[in-house]
Amino acid sequence: MRILSWNCQGLGNTPTVRHLHGVLGQYSPEILFLSETKNRRIYIEGLVEKFGYHDLKIVEPLGRSGGLAVMWKESFRMEILQANRRVIDMRVKWQDKSFFLSCIYGEPVKNRRSEVWERLTRNEPWVMTGDFNELVDPSDKIGGADRKEAEGKDIRQMLHACGLGNIKHKGYQYSWAGTRNNQTVQCRLDRTVANQAWTDMFPQASACNLPKICSDHSPALQMLLRKLGKGNAMDSLD
């Protein structure tokens, strides 16, 4: 079972759709989460069958800003618990497993970021994935101005209070790259965190960042149940 999340920075151009279609064909994620879609419902609905999915949940952008979409295969039952500009929160039922999945698009305004976390808390199996738009500690950044330890206080408190920790990550961890004041900066803005109950349910779960194309964010692939033998898409990242 695989989940792919990506801040695609707009689905309205052919290269981005073509690249995403290729990634989906290569890795076949059963659940797809896209943030910053920047397109209306009618356009994204037209991509569901093209991408090989059964159903979707959309949060439309405000003007040309933001926009979220989650698509899933027919073998899944999804109960949408809440959906807004920052999160699509749902209960996932698949085979004999049931867990909570929160797909995150973090608040860009620093003093409002904690508002997202305050709405989410639970003790059952739970995983969060997406663009958190925040760094947990200074090691999540390379280049640019030094980052103070205190700047990640809110997200660290949230992770601790909710019992959430990073799932095993393979390969390069810095998921975003850009230029600030003529300096190249790389950050770990995209991540997947889970509580112990979810980790016990999927003890082999791991994540990796795919190459950046058509966006300054990497698509993030989560493999929940690994296949044995050759052909495992994650093996090359060991």
C-alpha positions in Angstrom: 0.0 0.0 0.0 1.4 3.4 -1.0 0.5 7.0 -0.4 1.9 9.9 -2.5 1.7 13.5 -1.4 2.9 16.5 -3.4 2.8 20.2 -3.3 2.5 20.4 -7.1 2.2 24.2 -7.3 -0.6 24.1 -9.8 -2.2 21.4 -12.0 -3.1 23.7 -14.8 -0.2 23.0 -17.1 0.6 20.1 -19.4 4.1 19.3 -18.1 3.0 19.0 -14.5 0.1 16.7 -15.4 2.4 14.6 -17.7 5.0 14.3 -15.0 2.5 13.3 -12.3 0.9 10.8 -14.6 4.4 9.2 -15.1 5.1 9.1 -11.4 1.7 7.5 -10.7 2.4 4.9 -13.4 5.8 4.1 -11.9 4.8 3.8 -8.2 1.0 3.1 -8.3 0.0 4.9 -5.1 -3.4 3.9 -3.9 -4.0 7.3 -2.2 -2.9 10.6 -3.8 -2.8 13.9 -2.0 -2.1 17.1 -3.9 -1.7 20.6 -2.4 -1.6 23.9 -4.2 -3.7 22.5 -7.0 -4.8 26.1 -8.0 -7.6 24.7 -10.1 -11.4 24.3 -9.7 -13.3 21.1 -9.0 -14.5 20.6 -12.6 -10.9 20.5 -13.9 -9.6 18.1 -11.2 -12.6 15.8 -11.5 -11.5 15.3 -15.1 -8.2 13.9 -13.9 -9.5 11.2 -11.6 -10.1 8.6 -14.3 -7.0 9.7 -16.2 -4.9 9.0 -13.1 -6.7 5.7 -12.4 -8.6 6.6 -9.3 -12.1 5.9 -8.1 -13.2 9.0 -6.1 -11.8 12.2 -4.6 -12.3 15.0 -2.1 -11.5 18.6 -3.1 -11.0 21.8 -1.3 -11.1 24.5 -4.0 -8.5 27.3 -4.1 -9.3 30.9 -3.2 -8.8 32.6 -6.5 -5.5 31.1 -7.8 -4.1 30.4 -4.3 -4.1 27.0 -2.6 -6.4 24.1 -3.3 -6.3 20.5 -2.0 -7.3 17.2 -3.5 -7.2 13.6 -2.3 -7.9 10.7 -4.7 -8.2 7.0 -3.8 -8.7 3.6 -5.3 -12.0 1.7 -5.3 -10.6 -0.8 -2.7 -10.7 1.9 0.0 -13.5 3.3 2.1 -12.9 6.9 3.1 -14.8 8.9 5.6 -14.1 12.6 5.4 -14.0 14.1 8.9 -13.1 17.7 8.0 -11.8 19.5 5.0 -10.6 23.1 4.8 -7.7 25.1 3.2 -5.1 23.5 5.5 -6.1 19.9 6.0 -8.2 17.1 4.7 -8.8 14.8 7.6 -10.3 11.3 7.1 -10.7 7.8 8.4 -9.4 5.2 6.0 -10.7 1.6 5.9 -8.7 -0.9 3.9 -9.0 -4.7 4.2 -9.0 -5.3 7.9 -7.3 -2.1 8.8 -8.7 1.3 9.9 -6.7 4.4 10.7 -6.9 8.2 10.5 -5.1 10.1 7.7 -4.5 13.8 7.9 -3.3 15.5 4.7 -1.6 18.7 5.5 -0.9 22.0 3.7 0.7 24.2 6.4 -0.3 27.8 7.1 2.3 30.1 5.5 1.7 32.8 8.2 3.9 31.9 11.1 1.6 33.2 13.9 -1.4 31.2 12.6 0.3 27.8 12.1 -0.7 26.4 15.5 -4.4 26.8 14.5 -4.0 23.8 12.2 -2.6 21.5 14.9 -5.1 22.6 17.6 -8.0 21.1 15.6 -6.4 17.6 15.4 -5.9 15.1 18.2 -6.6 11.4 18.7 -5.3 8.2 20.2 -6.2 5.7 17.5 -3.8 4.8 14.7 -3.0 8.1 13.0 -0.7 9.4 10.3 -0.2 12.9 8.9 1.5 13.7 5.6 2.1 16.7 3.4 3.7 20.1 3.2 3.9 21.3 6.9 5.5 24.6 5.8 7.5 24.5 9.0 10.8 23.1 10.2 11.0 21.0 13.3 14.6 22.0 14.2 17.6 23.8 12.6 18.9 20.6 11.0 15.9 20.7 8.6 17.5 23.5 6.7 20.7 23.9 4.6 21.8 27.4 3.4 20.5 30.8 4.0 20.2 32.6 7.3 20.7 30.6 10.5 17.5 29.4 12.0 16.9 29.8 15.7 15.9 26.7 17.8 12.9 28.5 19.2 11.3 28.9 15.7 10.1 25.3 15.6 8.6 25.4 19.1 5.0 25.1 18.1 5.3 22.1 15.8 7.6 20.3 18.2 5.0 20.8 21.0 2.3 19.6 18.7 4.2 16.4 17.7 5.0 15.7 21.4 1.5 16.3 22.6 0.0 14.1 19.9 2.6 11.4 20.2 3.7 11.8 16.6 7.1 11.1 15.2 8.7 10.8 11.8 8.3 7.4 10.1 11.5 5.9 8.7 12.9 8.0 5.8 15.1 6.8 3.1 17.3 8.9 0.8 17.6 12.7 0.7 15.4 14.4 3.3 15.3 18.0 2.0 12.1 18.2 0.1 12.1 21.9 -0.9 14.7 24.0 -2.7 14.8 27.7 -3.6 16.8 30.8 -3.7 16.7 33.4 -0.9 19.0 36.5 -1.1 21.0 35.0 -3.9 21.7 31.9 -1.8 20.5 28.3 -2.4 18.3 27.1 0.4 17.0 23.6 1.0 14.5 22.6 3.7 12.6 19.6 4.9 9.1 21.1 4.7 7.3 17.9 3.6 7.2 15.0 6.0 5.2 12.0 7.3 4.6 11.6 11.0 2.6 8.9 12.8 1.7 7.8 16.3 2.7 4.5 17.9 -0.6 2.8 17.2 -0.2 3.5 13.5 3.5 2.4 13.5 2.5 -0.8 15.2 -0.1 -1.4 12.4 2.5 -0.7 9.7 5.8 -1.6 11.2 7.6 -1.7 7.8 6.4 1.7 6.7 8.9 4.1 5.2 9.0 7.2 3.1 11.2 8.8 0.5 11.4 12.0 -1.6 11.2 11.6 -5.4 13.0 14.0 -7.8 11.8 17.6 -8.0 10.2 18.3 -11.4 7.7 21.0 -12.2 7.6 22.2 -8.6 10.2 23.3 -6.0 8.8 20.5 -3.7 9.6 16.8 -4.1 6.7 14.3 -4.3 6.8 12.3 -1.1 6.1 8.5 -1.4 5.1 6.5 1.6 5.3 2.7 1.4 3.1 1.2 4.2 3.4 -2.5 3.3 6.5 -3.6 1.5 6.5 -6.3 -1.2 9.3 -8.9 -0.9 11.7 -9.6 -3.7 12.8 -7.6 -6.7 11.0 -4.7 -8.1 10.3 -2.9 -4.9 10.4 0.9 -5.7 11.9 1.7 -2.3 14.8 -0.8 -2.5 17.0 1.5 -4.5 16.9 4.1 -1.7 18.4 1.8 0.9 
